[in-house]
Amino acid sequence: MQLVQPVDWISETKFVVGGLSFGSDLGSYQELTTPDNVVILKEARLLKEYLNFLAPHPVRNILEFGIWQGGSPLFYGMATDAQKIVALDHLNPGPAPADAAHDRAVALAYKNPALDGIIERYGMSKRVKLHFGVSQDDRAAVTAVMDEEFGDEPIDLVIDDASHYYAHSRKSFEIAFPRLREGGLYIIEDWQWAHSPAYQNGGHFADKPALSNLIFELLIAYGSQPDLFWNIIVRDWFVAVTKGSRPLGDDFRLDDQLRMRGATLSLI
C-alpha cells in the first residue's frame, strides 16, 4: 500500500492530508469529528510505522473492524492508493436523537453525521464505504457486508481495530480470515493492552481476557498447520498474520487448527 498523497506531519497528534485535518488528544475518547477535523486515535509515529510496514504489500482493498469517528478509513482513503476501504462498527447508524447535540455520551453512541459530508466533499464516495450497526462478532452481518462490498474478490488487508476483546476479535478472525487472498494480511491492533501498566488493576477491560490469548493461539495454529499462514509478525502494537496457501471455507474455526496434545490453554 503506497502513500500517494503527501502528509503534513504537524505534530504527533495533528497532521493534514489534501487539506483535511486529522488529530486527537489520544486520551479522552470524547472528541467528535467535525467537517474540518477528523478524530483519529493513532499518533503520527504509529501511522508512519504502519505505512512503512505496508508499503511493500499490494493492497487494492481493505476491510477494517472499527470506525469510531472515522479516522483510519478516511486517512487510508485520502492518503493511500487503496482502491476500496470498507469499515464497519457496532455504533448505532442513527439518526441520533435530538439530545445528541447536547449529550456527548449519546452522540458517541451513534454514527457521526459529519462523516458522509467529508466523504462526499473529498470525492471518496466510491472508495470509502462505512457500515454502522454491525458488531464484529456477528457472522451473518459481517458476511453480508463482505458479500455486498467485495463479492467474490479476495481481500488484501483486514485490520481489527474494534473492541480489542478476545472473544470478539477471535470471532472476527474466523469470519474474515478465510476471505483473504493468499499472501493477504490480517492485522490485529493493540494486542498487548493487558500487559501495559494502565490495565494491571482494573480499568475498561477489567473483566475481559487478554487479547494476547488470541496471539498465543495463532502461534500454536502456525506450528500445527504450516500452510495456514506464511508468517506472523509481531510489533509492539500490532500483529500481522499473512495468509498461507490453504483454501479456507466459511466453516473455518480456530479450534480445529490447534494441535494441543490433549491439553487446553488457560486464559489470562
N, C-alpha and C positions, 0 to 999 in steps of 0.2 A: 504494500500500500504506500503510495507516494504522496508526499506533500506537494500540492500543485498551486496552492495559494499562500503567499508569504504571511507569516505570523509575526506581528509586532509584540514581542515579549516585553511588556512594560514592567512587570514585576512578577513575583512568584504567584500572585493571586489575581493578576489582571493581564489580559492580552487581547489583541484585536485582529480579526481576520476579515478582510474585504469590507471594512467599515463597521463590522458588527463586533461589539464588545462582549467579552466573556470574563466572568470573575465571581469570586465568592470569598467570604471570610473563613470558609472551611471549618467552622466550628459550631455555628448556631443551628444549622439546618432549618432556619426560619426565613431565609430570603426567598423572594419571589422574582422570577424572570419578568422583565418589563420589555416593551418594544425596542428599547435601546440597549439593554444589557441582559445577557443570558447567564443564569446561575449555573456554574459548573463546579462539581465537587472534586476537582483534581487540580493540583498545583502545577505550575509550569514544568518543574523538574520531572514529574511523573509523565506528563504528556510528551515531553521530549524523549524520554526513555522509551515510551510506547512507540512513537514514530520511528525511532531508530531501530527498534526491535522488528517492527512490521515492514520496514522498507524493502527487505529482500523478498517479501511474500506477495504474490499476485492476489489482490483482493478486489474482486468485482462487486461482491455483495456481502453484507453484514447483517447478522441478527443479534440484537442486543437485548438482554433482560435488564430492565430498569431504565426509566426515563426521568423520573422526578421532575425537575424544572427544565429538562430538555438539553442540558449542557453537552453531553457526549455525542448524541446523534447529530445535533446541529453543528458541533465542531467538525465531526467527520464529514458532514455534508458540505460545509464551507471550505474546509482546508485540504481535503484529500481527493484522490481520483476514484474512490469507490463509487460505482455506478448506482448502487441501491443500498440504502441504510434503513432497515426495518427494526423498530424498537417497540417493546411492549411493557406495560406497567399495570399493577393492580389498582392504581388510583381511579376513583370514580370518573367516568368520562364527562359527567355533567349533563345539563348545565348546573353550575354551582348555585346554591340558594342565595337569596338576596343578601343575607348577612355575611356572606363570604368576604365582601369588601371591607368589613369591619372586624372580622374574626380571623386572625392568621391561621389558627388551627383548622378551621373549616376550609379556608382557601387551600391549604396544603394537602387536603384530602381529595381534592378534585384536580382534573386536568387544568393546567393554566391556559386561559383563553388567549394569551399573548402568543402562544406557540404557532398557531395557524397563520397569524398575520406575518410573523417573521419568516416562516417557510415560504409563504406566497411572495412577500416583498423581495426576498433574495433568490427567487427562482428555483427553489428546491422541491417544488410540489411533486415532480415526477421521480425524485430520487430519495426523499426522506418520507417514510411512512410511519406514523405513530399510532399505536393501538393501546387504548386505555381500557380498564375494566377487565384485564386478563391477568390472572395470577400465574406466576412462573411454573407452578407445580400442577396446573390444570392441563392434563394431557389433551383433552378434546379441544379446548380453546387455543392452546399453543399450536397444536397440529393444524387447526383451521387457519390460523394466521400464516403459518408456513406454506400451506397449500395455496392460499389466496395470493400471497406475495411472490413466492418462488416457483410454484408449480412443480415440475419435475426437475428443475435446475438445482444442482447441488449447491450447498452454501460454502463459501470460502472461509468465513470467520464468524464464530459465535463468541460473544462476550457476556459473561454473567456478572453484572454489577447491580443486582437487585437486592434481595433480602439479606444475603450473606448467612442465612440459616442453613444448617447442614441438611436437614430433610428436604427443604425446598430446592436447594441447589443440586442435591443428588437426583431428585426427580427431573429437574430441568436437563441435566446431563443425559439421563436415559431417554428423554424425549427428543432432544435436538442433536446430540452427537451423531446418531445414525444418518442424519441429513447432510453432514459434511462431505465434501469430496475427499478422495484420498489425498493426503498432504494438507488438508484444511486444518485450521487452528481452532481449538476450543479453549478460551481463556477464562479463568476464574479469578476475579479480583478480590483483594483483601482477605485472602485465605488465612492470614496469620493473626487475625484480630484477637483470638483467645489467648495469645501469648504476649500481648502488649501490656504494659503496666496499667493502662486505663481499665482493663477488664479482669483484673485479678480479684476484685472484691465487689462483684455485682455489676451494676450498670444495665444498659439496654439488653444485653444478651445473657443476663444472669441465669436464666433457666434453660438456656439453649446449649446443645452440644457444640463443640468447637467445629468450625468449618474445616479445620485441618484434618479431621477424621476422614473427610472425603478424599483429601490428597493421599492419605495413607492407603486408602482402598484403591485409588487409581494406580499407585505404585505396585501394589500387590497384583492388580489386574495386568499390569505391564509385564511383570515377571511370570504370570500364569499363562498369558496369551500374547506372545511376542508380535503377532500380526495385527493386534488390535490397535496399537499405537506405533508411530515411527519413533517418537521420543516424548519425554516430559521435561520441560524446562522450568525451573523454579527460580523466581526472582523474589526480592524482599516484599513485594506487594501484589504480585500476580503469579499464577502458574499457567503455562501454555502447554496444552496437550495436542500433539499432531496426529491426526487420524491415519491409521495404517491401511493395509491393503484388503482387509477382510470386509466383504459386503455385510451390512447390518440391516435388519428389518425393524419394523415397528414393535416387535416383541423383545427388543433388546432390554436386558436387565443386568445391572452391575453385579448383583449377587451371583448370577450364572457364570461370571468371568473369574471368580475368585477361588483359587485352589488353596485351601486353608488347613489341610491335613486333619480335618475334622474339628478344628478349633474355631473360636469366634473372637472377634475384636471387641474390647470394651471401649465404649465411647468416653472421651474425656470432655 
